[in-house]
Amino acid sequence: MSLVEIIRHTRVYQEAKEEGKLEAKLEAKLEAKLEGKLEVVPRLLKLNLGLSLEQIAEALELEVDVVRQAAEKQ
């Protein structure tokens, strides 16, 4: 058995590998949540509710610049 194979069977290696998987899942979940929020921005603006970009940013818990970019893409 090579040194690499021995290391791969250690508890520390296995825990680090699982931690990496969890971090990747969390990152994907956060990215999907952000995408969902950004999809809402043009819809809110089309409703003509009189909401400012600042109000939309506050409601969606996003930076105003991010909301502005999403609004410009519509």
C-alpha positions, 0 to 999 in steps of 0.5 A: 500500500502506498503512502497516499493510500494509507493517508486516504484511510486515516480518520483525519483525511476522511473527516476533511473529505466530508467537511469539504463535501459539506462546504460544497453543499452549503455553497451550492445552497447559498448560490441557489438562494441568491439566484432565486432572490435575483430572479425576484428583482425584475418581477418586483419592478414590473409590478410597479409598486413604487419600490425603490432599489434600496427598498428591494435590497433591504427586503431581500437582504442584498446589497443595493449594487447587486439589486441594481445589476439585476434590475439592469439585466431585465 
